[in-house]
């Protein structure tokens, strides 16, 4: 066969087929949109969302089960209620006609007024607090991931959200420091990035949260000056502004609003008027602030300077409630110590000492493990209990009883019933009605065995009539350890 014939034969028969390649299963990949949700830049927002749900669920559980532990929720609801109706923040629980700005200077609460006007309920305040605390996890997680990598950033973000100081603050109904926590976190995150002006902008509103936080704002300005190592104008102005704002608030604004010409809490500073707080109690609290949260490594960061004002006034006070791990007083320290840890870890991991490098390498995981272990004894552990998601019948009965008090009525109340009444009635604290005889009295009614009965109701009537001579009260009902009385 000649060449032309051979070529024609090949053309007719086609090329020689190659053996088929072995089949390889295509790896399953998530759709592009789902993959985008797993992007590292979204990690801080997922953590914030997770903790918002957890904090809100815990707060709702406390409200639904009548587990309020302080009158602060009622105080702040009355203040926000005043703002929501374009009135002064009058808090009758502190005494008839008391302007809350004469007690603590927290005008930032006006930001909650539009939400409360739409949804007039203490749950509005509790939801806002849950959102604010959760919001602070964003800069903490973001800074940790930026300096330490994604996995360690996630570990420290989760540990921060589980920190005992934050959990205890969520468990304490509502407090104005909920605004301070994210402001401090965002300010220190900006400081870690060397954005001194941004840090100052975040710190300025602290003077509107509470009167002592102007000094914390000044400390953030001092930190910026220390880290910048040059006289930056805005941080320098922040130092002067924070100190001046605190001085003006304590000596002029608060005395003007309360009419007494003084700041009532001066009496809690120093040793006069109280036995003082034992040194060992204060030192144990300091260890709680620094050891389980940072393994003491935060002591290597100048960011810890921002904690000095809060710790300073606590040391100057003889008030025992300012110490220990209860209440809300350590919440503003949590973003400080965690971001101080973020600042200290990269230097420790590059240390010439092998033990320090190893310690810093394992510390984020250890801090998270510690936070998880401690949470078994902290408020968020209740979310793992089935009873948390059921409303107990006594609470339902107590709420129905309180619904029998008409809107707009004058009510004298103690801690447990007040949160169900403030949004629709004029509520006063028991024994502090300023001579006004209330139409209704709503009080906790419980015997030594933990149950309310007729004898306790009779005692509540006798106590009410002793507080208001000339008035006679009858029992409307007793339910869920709550007694409601009505003036005859």
Phi, psi and omega in degrees: 000132181280177185296318181297318180296320180297318180296319179297321180297318179296318179300324181286322186273345180082169180292154179293122183293143175274150178298142182297138177289144179299142182286129177243123181296136178287130180297136179286124179241142179293153176305152183307321182293319178293322178297324179295329179291342179266011181296141182304328183293343180269353182306313180300327182284324175296319179295317178298318179296320178300313183285332174299314179298318181293313181295318180295318179298318179296316181295319179295322178298316180297318181292315184295329183262013180058040183261022178301134184248358183209161177275001183297323178300318178294320179300310183289329177293319177297320179296312181293326177298320176298312178301319184296333180255022176058039177239173175295152180283074181278129181240095182293339177298330178275358184132139184307127177078012182286126175274122185297336179292346174270359177253295171233140184269097184225059181295347179297342179299341179299338178296337180274349187301314180299322180291320180290326178297323178285320183230082184285087183205149173299338177296333176296316178293318182294322177294318178298319179296316178301319180293320182292316178296318179295323180301325182294342178290338182296304180294328179294311180295318181297315179295320180296317180293323181294322184268334190236353184101165188296312185296316178291327176297317177296319180299313181288327176297316177293318179298322178296312180298331179268000186302145186296326180296321179288316180299318180294325178291319176298323182287346184264049174056256181217146176207153184293341181294351175303330177285327185290325187299308178292327179298316178295318182297313180293324179296316181287328174298316177296322178296321179296333178271000181078017178265081189293320180294319177297319177300319179294320180297320178292329185279332184305315182295349179301331180293344179265355182273312179198153190298328183279345187282353171297326177291324175296319176299318178297323178295324176295320175297319178296322177298317179299319178295321181293319182283325181287333181057031176204156183284081178287129187298314186291314175301323177297318177295326179296320177301311181294318182295314182299315180292318179294318180298318179296316180297315180295319181296315184287325187261339184238305189292305181298313177301326180292322181284329181268350175074359182269346182078014181209171177259118189297335187273002173301329184294342180271356178265147181082182183266351182289144178081003180196164183279350182086169181257128179304142183299324181294328177294316179297318181293323177296321178296319178299320178295321177297323180292323190254329189280300182291340183271327186223002183059025181071358183289340178299340178296345180272003183245139176290348177299338180295345175303329183291339177279346186300316181299316180295314178293327182296310182290336175290321177293328181283346185264155174258006183284115183294335182293342181285350183243172185087186184253008178270177176064203190243004193290342180262000183297319182291346179275340185297311178295331180293310185289324180291319179287332172295323176295316177302321180291325186277331188298314181301322179291320180293325180289341177259012183293154176283348180268119184301320182296324180289321177299315180295318180299313181294326181296320185266351189296317180304316178295322180293321179295319177295316179299320179295317179298319178295319180294317180293330182297337178297341178245009183249170188306322183295344177298336180295338180291346178268001182258134182298326183297337180298331186260013175239137176274119182294142181306321178300324178293321178296317180295320179295320180294320178296323178295315180293334177295344179282349174280123185288155177299142177082358181287156172272130187226135171258125190219155169256195194299309192295314183282339194298326184292342177271353189243333191297326182291346184223002182221169177263105192252136177238156177282147181303124178082004182226055181261001177065034180089349178284136177263109186288154178288323183234155172231129178232116186221159174292138185227097186215134176277179178297334179275003176090010181234142176274144178210188184297323180297319178293324178295319177297321177295321178297321177296314180298318180295318181296318180290331176288326179286334184231078182303137180093347179261145176242135182240147175237156182278121174281320180175163175229125180204140177055039180065024176235133177247137176243127179245152178230141179290129182288000000 
